[in-house]
Amino acid sequence: MRQGRPEGRDLISGSTEELIVPGEPPKHGDESVSRSTWGFDDSRFEVREDGIVVFTGDRYALSGSELPDLMPWMAGVIELDLDPTDTHPPSYPPTVPEPRINKAFLAELGKFLPEFAIRNDPESRLRHAHGHTQADMWSIQYGESKRVPDLVVQPVEEKDVEALVEAAVRHRVCLVPFGGGTNVTHALAVPESEERLLVSVDLGLLNRIEWIDPTNMIACIQAGAVGRHVASQLAEYGFTLGHEPDSIEFSTVGGWVATHASGMKKNRYGNIEDLVLDVRVVTPGGVVERDSICPRESIGIDPRRFVLGSEGTLGIVTRVVMKIFPLPDVHHYDAILFRDFESGVAFLYDLQRETLPPASVRLVDNLQFQLSQTLKPKAVGMKTLMRKLERFYVTHLRGFDPDQMVACSLVFEGSQAEVKSQERAVHKLAMRHRGMHAGAENGRRGYQLTFGIAYLRDFIMRHWILAESFETSVSWSQALALCRNVKRRVREEYAARGLPGEPFITCRVTQLYHSGVCIYFYFAYYYKGVENPSETYAEIERCARDEILKSGGSLSHHHGVGKLRLDFLPRVVSPAALQWASALKSSLDPENVFGVGNLRPTAKESDASE
């Protein structure tokens, strides 16, 4: 539907366009999201009785596939036997402590929230206590939950958020904003020492696109709107945000702002800071908002910028005004094989320097390339012969070494002319670096595998393997050395602890910049027989982060800091900067209503990282 434009927002003189006001976000009966693992309930890796791994459901390119090579390949990489029948059964759900009660606060909530919007059942409280780090998943599958929110509330309207914050200040209650629950930095983990009533503020009911402005190419979106729903609704009217983080199926607009997110197509559309024009934030000191939206302005210190990356410590984002773009006329996938990782990175460097890069460019190292091959569906009939012929052509006739070759997947978006121009430039550069064109189907698989592969972590955990990802950004001149150093450090730390077999450590380049790249690592290890396996994993990951910083990498590129990386902050910013951040927090939230404990290292934590 359409409606007239709000007062104060006149159109370009002579235009008759009106705001588009979409209806409710899509509701699908088959979109049940798991509370104990990543993703949808109907999608998962599992082992059949014959020992073959399959991927259930019908949502992804992997769905319905038989994957006979996956378990044998994994066993070969970690140099250990993997019996598909030998599993570590989870004990989900763990015992959840009884909630603390604040009767006066509850009575006040009842004045402006309906009964269904206030919950304290154990399952809801547990889900709102964690994100998706390996430690989070380990704790709910095999461990315990010592401190979880005492209450979960769901504001129905923005005014409910304002009333909630005001009530929290009066009753000394601690609030923790909750979006999609997909973070991987312990940002939702509540301090065990917190004595106040802990309330998780679930923004899931603030989930609408309030309006689309087709003339000025902007949209106002509520903070609890889930990425996949925003994308599908905007597409109905011919628009896109272009923001596609790996978690787009489950993460929310407010979460993107709070974590300073990045997306797979940032080359064309930008990162979250490039897309956000305005935010509305409810803080203990009042509401931060604007009465007009301009392309850019110079007004001194801009409170809106404080919110980007604030990780739930300053207030609750309730809506965001963002740039939108016309749906591209052309959407093409492509893939290129390179003889080694170094050649692939050299290609990316020239791609960034000499051309306008495609919307998405992702380069995986050899180990990750091998993994992608094991996730190809089992070939039958003529496909078996064709696959053998393709392998023979690549490895024998073209001379690519299976233990060195890497793959780059690309997504082109834009007009016919733009895409054709980009494709010509890409193929010319690929030839310069002895690359081999691998086709649109491999490019599509490479891009879409991102969503299916996310389910692998929880599957292998039940087969005695812990795994997680971590990321950084680094300058071009230091990128290759950083990759080598981190892999070496992980192997050294692994050997020093006498852990079984060999570690799985791999990386990929996921985003390109003028001065450098984003690099994404995956680390996994076999934990059967290891004492305190989750803690051991965390130790090695910290060592990897230490090596990243020593090698010139950033503390984070888009995951944020949370509490996972909190004590590294004094190594990357000056004491004055830490004091500035602390003073800002104290000034805006003197009672520490938003006391989740992110981004504010204590003196002890600061000392520990020196």
FENGICOR-V743044 format. One record per backbone hydrogen bond with DSSP energy under -0.5 kcal/mol. CO is the residue of the C=O (numbers start at 0). NH is the residue of the N-H. If there is no record, write none. Layout:
co = [CO	CO]
nh = [NH	NH]
//
This chain:
co = [0	2	5	11	18	18	19	19	27	31	38	39	43	45	45	47	51	52	53	53	54	59	61	64	65	66	66	68	69	70	71	72	73	74	74	77	80	81	82	84	86	94	101	102	103	104	105	107	108	108	113	114	116	118	120	121	122	123	124	125	126	132	133	134	135	136	137	137	138	140	143	144	150	151	152	156	156	157	157	158	159	160	161	162	163	164	165	166	167	167	168	173	175	177	182	184	184	185	190	196	196	197	197	197	198	198	199	199	200	200	202	204	205	207	207	210	211	211	212	212	216	217	218	218	219	219	220	221	222	224	225	225	226	227	228	229	230	231	232	233	233	234	237	239	241	243	244	246	246	247	250	251	252	253	254	255	255	256	256	257	260	262	264	264	265	270	270	271	271	274	277	278	279	279	280	280	281	282	285	286	287	296	299	300	301	301	302	302	303	303	306	309	314	315	317	318	319	319	320	320	321	324	329	331	333	334	334	335	336	337	339	340	341	342	343	344	345	346	347	348	349	350	354	358	358	359	361	361	362	363	364	365	366	367	368	369	370	372	379	380	380	381	382	383	384	385	386	387	388	389	390	391	391	392	393	399	400	400	405	406	407	408	409	410	410	411	413	414	415	416	417	418	419	420	421	422	423	424	425	426	427	428	429	430	435	438	439	440	441	442	443	444	446	447	447	448	449	451	452	454	455	456	457	458	459	459	460	461	463	463	465	467	469	471	472	473	474	474	475	475	477	478	479	480	481	482	483	484	485	486	487	488	489	490	491	492	493	493	494	502	503	505	506	507	507	508	510	514	515	516	517	517	518	519	520	521	522	523	524	526	529	531	532	533	534	535	536	537	538	539	540	541	542	543	544	545	546	547	548	560	561	564	565	567	567	568	568	573	574	575	576	577	578	579	580	581	582	583	584	588	592	592	601	602	603	604	605	606]
nh = [20	18	8	14	2	20	21	211	30	40	33	42	55	47	53	50	47	66	45	55	63	62	64	54	377	52	69	72	73	74	75	76	77	78	79	501	82	83	85	86	88	144	105	106	107	108	109	110	111	112	116	117	153	151	124	125	126	127	148	128	129	136	137	138	139	140	141	142	142	90	145	96	199	118	201	159	160	160	161	162	163	164	165	166	167	168	169	170	171	172	171	198	200	202	131	562	563	188	193	173	198	149	150	199	175	200	152	201	177	202	205	206	223	209	221	219	19	213	216	217	323	212	220	321	209	210	319	224	253	252	228	229	230	231	232	233	234	235	236	236	238	237	326	324	243	263	247	249	250	227	226	255	256	257	258	259	260	259	308	310	271	265	267	268	269	273	274	274	275	322	320	280	317	318	282	287	315	285	282	288	280	298	298	302	304	305	305	306	306	307	309	312	316	281	222	279	220	321	276	277	218	239	413	411	409	437	438	407	435	405	343	344	345	346	347	348	349	350	351	352	353	354	356	266	267	410	363	408	508	406	368	369	370	371	372	373	374	375	382	383	384	385	386	387	388	389	390	391	392	393	394	395	396	397	399	401	403	404	337	363	335	361	333	358	359	331	329	418	419	420	421	422	423	424	425	426	427	428	429	430	431	432	434	433	336	442	443	444	445	446	447	448	449	450	451	452	453	454	455	458	459	460	461	461	462	464	463	87	526	527	524	522	520	518	553	516	477	478	478	479	481	482	483	484	485	486	487	488	489	490	491	492	493	494	495	496	496	498	497	504	523	521	364	509	519	362	517	475	512	473	509	510	471	507	469	505	467	503	465	529	532	535	536	537	538	539	540	541	542	543	544	545	546	547	548	549	550	552	551	564	598	567	568	570	571	571	572	577	578	579	580	581	582	583	584	585	586	587	588	591	174	594	605	606	607	608	608	609]
//
